[in-house]
Amino acid sequence: MKSFLTILLPILLTSFITIPSPVNAWGAEAHKTIGQIAQNFLKPDIARKVAALFQDKSFGGQLPLASLWADEVKHRRGPFGVWSAPLHFLDTLDDPGRSCSVDMERDCPDAKCVVGAIANYTTQLDCANGYDKFTRDIALRFLAHFFGDITQPLHVCGREKGGNEVIITFDGQRENLHAIWDTQMVEKRLQDFESDFVQYSDFLTKNIQNGEYTSESKDWVSCNNSPNSTTLCPLTWAIDTNAINCPFVWDTVDKNPNIDLGGGYYSDAVPIIDKQIAKGGYRLGVFLNLILSKSC
């Protein structure tokens, strides 16, 4: 596990050039919701440290808008563009729909994927490691985004480029499978909350604090108690997310390729979307409370 962290450490500004992937992330509304849930769980002193790290004033010193930055820059030329695109996902070489698994040596031997990226930027954010404020700011921006990406099932799936090459119908419109998980299904779910990500994040926050997710939320962050949490946590979360592809994400598509997924498929997906977004936000909030609590 140490090996993939070591490999990835040099890539922040200097590393590699690659062809941008067509894979996108959770849509903006999902990422903002994840950021707001995390913000809801920040301790007051940690919230102040987060605000102090962000040098881009358009973020308002908070996580929701900062969580969009990594998507905004990934296809631009410049110090953060192009090379960062593969860090948003992990193309597993399993057989989703029938057999799901994550193996770093098989799927991401060079650590240039979302699992390795979270490990890398965790190291860079930790003030004990001596990185300057600029590097820590950028690390926080990437982490605010990648904690969301790693909960999207098709971001931990290599089949058909994470579903990008599978054309389906959703509410009468032709789209690809990845896109509806990123955007259309989340936006449809947001209609239950007046299309307001703050209302949605508050709903999920309450379910974590004293509702449907209370009993299991401790398990979502239990890897933080490991001495190898920097590498163990993102791998654990990737395995958890990847399992959703077997069979749910692909089963209906494989058996009924012409069905409109805006009906029963969407209804069955809502509890998964809710929980995955809640996981990303809660994990990010707990993580920041831990890593930024240090006095360096």
C-alpha positions in Angstrom: 0.0 0.0 0.0 2.9 2.4 0.7 4.1 1.9 -2.8 1.3 3.6 -4.6 1.5 6.6 -2.3 5.2 6.9 -2.9 4.7 6.7 -6.7 2.1 9.4 -6.7 3.8 12.0 -4.5 5.7 13.8 -7.2 2.8 14.4 -9.6 1.2 17.6 -8.2 2.8 20.1 -10.6 5.4 18.3 -12.5 4.1 15.0 -13.6 2.6 13.5 -16.6 0.7 14.4 -19.8 -2.2 12.1 -20.8 -5.2 12.3 -23.1 -8.2 13.6 -21.2 -10.8 11.0 -20.3 -14.4 11.5 -21.3 -15.4 10.4 -17.8 -17.0 13.2 -15.8 -17.7 13.4 -12.1 -20.8 13.6 -9.9 -22.5 16.7 -11.3 -22.1 20.1 -9.7 -25.2 19.7 -7.5 -24.0 16.5 -6.0 -20.5 17.9 -5.3 -21.9 21.0 -3.7 -24.2 18.9 -1.6 -21.2 16.7 -0.5 -19.3 19.9 0.3 -22.1 21.4 2.3 -22.6 18.2 4.4 -18.9 18.3 5.2 -19.2 21.9 6.1 -22.1 21.1 8.4 -19.8 18.7 10.3 -16.7 20.9 10.6 -15.8 22.1 14.1 -15.7 25.9 14.3 -11.9 26.1 14.6 -11.5 23.7 11.6 -14.0 25.7 9.5 -11.8 28.7 10.2 -8.7 26.8 9.1 -10.4 25.7 5.9 -11.4 29.3 5.1 -7.8 30.5 5.8 -6.3 27.9 3.4 -8.5 28.8 0.5 -6.9 31.7 -1.4 -9.7 31.8 -4.0 -12.2 34.2 -2.5 -14.9 33.1 -4.8 -15.2 30.0 -2.6 -16.5 32.1 0.2 -14.1 30.2 2.5 -16.3 27.1 2.4 -16.3 23.7 0.8 -19.4 23.6 -1.6 -18.0 25.9 -4.3 -14.4 24.7 -3.7 -15.5 21.2 -4.4 -16.2 22.1 -8.1 -12.7 23.5 -8.8 -11.1 20.1 -9.7 -13.7 19.6 -12.5 -13.3 23.2 -13.7 -9.5 22.8 -14.3 -9.1 19.2 -15.4 -9.4 19.9 -19.2 -7.6 23.2 -19.2 -4.0 23.8 -20.1 -2.0 24.9 -17.2 -0.4 23.5 -14.0 -3.6 21.6 -12.9 -5.2 20.7 -16.2 -5.0 17.7 -18.5 -2.8 15.5 -16.3 -5.3 15.6 -13.4 -8.2 14.1 -15.4 -7.4 10.4 -14.7 -7.3 11.2 -10.9 -11.1 11.5 -10.8 -11.8 7.8 -11.3 -10.5 4.2 -11.0 -11.1 2.0 -14.1 -11.4 -1.4 -12.5 -10.6 -4.4 -14.7 -13.4 -6.6 -13.1 -16.7 -7.7 -14.7 -19.3 -5.3 -13.3 -22.8 -6.6 -13.3 -21.5 -10.1 -12.5 -18.3 -9.8 -10.5 -16.9 -6.7 -8.8 -13.5 -6.1 -7.2 -10.8 -3.5 -6.8 -7.1 -4.5 -7.0 -4.6 -1.6 -7.0 -1.8 -3.7 -8.7 -4.2 -4.7 -11.4 -6.3 -1.6 -11.8 -4.0 1.3 -10.9 -0.4 0.2 -10.6 0.9 3.7 -11.1 -1.5 5.2 -8.4 -2.7 7.8 -11.0 -6.4 7.3 -10.0 -8.8 8.5 -7.4 -7.6 6.1 -4.7 -3.9 7.2 -5.1 -4.9 10.8 -5.5 -6.7 10.9 -2.2 -3.7 9.3 -0.5 -1.3 11.8 -2.1 -3.3 14.9 -1.3 -3.9 13.8 2.2 -0.1 13.7 2.7 0.2 17.2 1.1 -2.6 18.7 3.3 -1.2 17.4 6.5 0.8 20.3 8.0 3.2 17.9 9.7 4.7 17.1 6.3 6.0 20.6 5.7 4.2 21.6 2.5 3.7 25.3 1.9 0.3 27.0 2.0 -0.2 27.1 -1.7 0.3 23.3 -2.0 -2.0 22.6 1.0 -4.7 24.9 -0.5 -4.6 22.9 -3.8 -4.6 19.6 -2.0 -7.7 20.7 -0.1 -9.5 21.6 -3.3 -8.7 18.3 -4.9 -9.7 16.4 -1.7 -13.0 18.3 -1.5 -13.8 17.0 -4.9 -12.3 13.5 -4.9 -14.1 12.5 -1.6 -17.2 12.9 -3.8 -15.9 11.2 -6.9 -15.0 8.0 -5.0 -18.6 7.5 -3.9 -20.1 7.6 -7.5 -20.4 3.9 -8.6 -19.4 4.5 -12.2 -16.2 6.3 -11.0 -15.0 3.0 -9.7 -15.9 0.9 -12.7 -14.0 0.4 -16.0 -16.8 -1.2 -18.0 -17.6 0.8 -21.1 -15.5 3.7 -19.8 -17.5 3.9 -16.6 -20.8 3.7 -18.5 -20.0 6.6 -20.9 -20.3 4.4 -23.9 -23.7 2.9 -22.9 -26.6 4.9 -24.4 -29.8 4.7 -22.5 -33.1 6.5 -22.2 -33.9 8.6 -19.1 -37.2 10.4 -18.9 -37.6 10.2 -22.6 -34.2 11.6 -23.4 -31.2 9.7 -24.9 -28.2 9.9 -22.7 -25.3 7.8 -21.5 -25.4 5.7 -18.3 -22.6 7.6 -16.6 -24.3 11.0 -17.2 -27.5 10.1 -15.5 -25.7 9.0 -12.4 -23.6 12.1 -12.4 -26.4 14.6 -13.2 -29.9 13.7 -14.3 -30.8 11.5 -11.4 -29.3 13.8 -8.8 -31.1 16.8 -10.3 -34.4 14.9 -10.4 -33.8 14.0 -6.7 -33.1 17.6 -5.9 -36.6 18.5 -7.1 -37.9 16.9 -3.9 -35.9 19.7 -2.1 -37.0 22.7 -4.3 -33.8 22.1 -6.4 -31.8 23.5 -3.4 -28.6 21.6 -2.6 -28.6 23.2 0.9 -32.0 21.7 1.7 -30.8 18.4 0.4 -27.6 18.5 2.4 -29.5 19.4 5.5 -31.8 16.4 5.0 -28.9 14.1 4.6 -27.0 15.7 7.5 -30.0 15.0 9.8 -30.1 11.4 8.7 -26.5 11.0 9.7 -26.9 12.8 13.0 -30.0 11.1 14.3 -31.8 9.3 11.5 -31.6 6.5 9.0 -27.8 6.6 8.8 -26.8 7.1 12.4 -26.1 3.5 13.3 -23.9 2.9 10.2 -22.2 6.2 9.8 -19.4 5.2 12.2 -18.5 2.4 9.8 -18.2 4.9 7.0 -15.2 6.5 8.7 -13.9 3.6 10.8 -10.8 3.3 8.6 -9.6 6.6 10.1 -8.6 4.7 13.2 -6.0 2.7 11.3 -2.4 3.7 11.5 -2.4 3.3 7.7 -5.5 5.4 7.2 -3.9 7.6 4.5 -3.8 4.6 2.1 -6.4 2.3 3.7 -9.3 4.7 3.6 -9.5 5.5 -0.1 -9.0 1.9 -1.0 -11.7 0.8 1.5 -14.1 3.5 0.1 -13.4 2.4 -3.5 -14.2 -1.2 -2.7 -17.4 -0.1 -1.0 -18.5 2.0 -4.0 -17.4 -0.6 -6.6 -19.7 -3.2 -5.1 -22.8 -1.1 -6.1 -22.1 -2.1 -9.7 -22.9 -5.7 -8.8 -25.6 -6.1 -9.8 -27.6 -2.9 -9.4 -26.1 -0.3 -11.7 -25.9 -2.7 -14.7 -28.5 -5.3 -14.1 -31.5 -3.4 -15.5 -29.5 -2.1 -18.4 -28.2 -5.5 -19.3 -31.6 -7.2 -19.1 -33.8 -4.4 -20.5 -31.5 -2.1 -22.7 -34.5 -0.2 -24.1 -36.3 0.6 -20.9 -36.7 4.2 -19.7 -34.5 4.4 -16.6 -36.5 7.4 -15.3 -39.1 5.1 -13.8 -38.4 2.1 -11.5 -34.7 2.3 -12.0 -34.5 5.8 -10.8 -36.8 5.1 -7.8 -34.5 2.2 -6.8 -31.4 4.3 -7.3 -32.6 7.2 -5.0 -31.7 5.5 -1.7 -28.2 4.6 -3.2 -27.6 8.2 -4.4 -28.7 9.6 -1.0 -26.4 7.3 0.9 -23.4 7.7 -1.4 -23.6 11.5 -1.2 -24.1 11.3 2.5 -21.0 9.1 2.8 -18.9 11.5 0.8 -19.9 14.5 2.8 -19.6 12.9 6.2 -16.2 11.3 5.4 -14.8 14.6 4.2 -16.0 16.5 7.3 -14.6 13.9 9.8 -11.4 13.7 7.8 -10.8 17.5 7.9 -11.6 17.6 11.6 -8.9 15.1 12.1 -6.1 16.2 9.8 -6.5 20.0 10.4 -6.6 19.6 14.2 -2.9 19.3 14.3 -0.7 22.2 15.6 2.3 22.4 13.3 
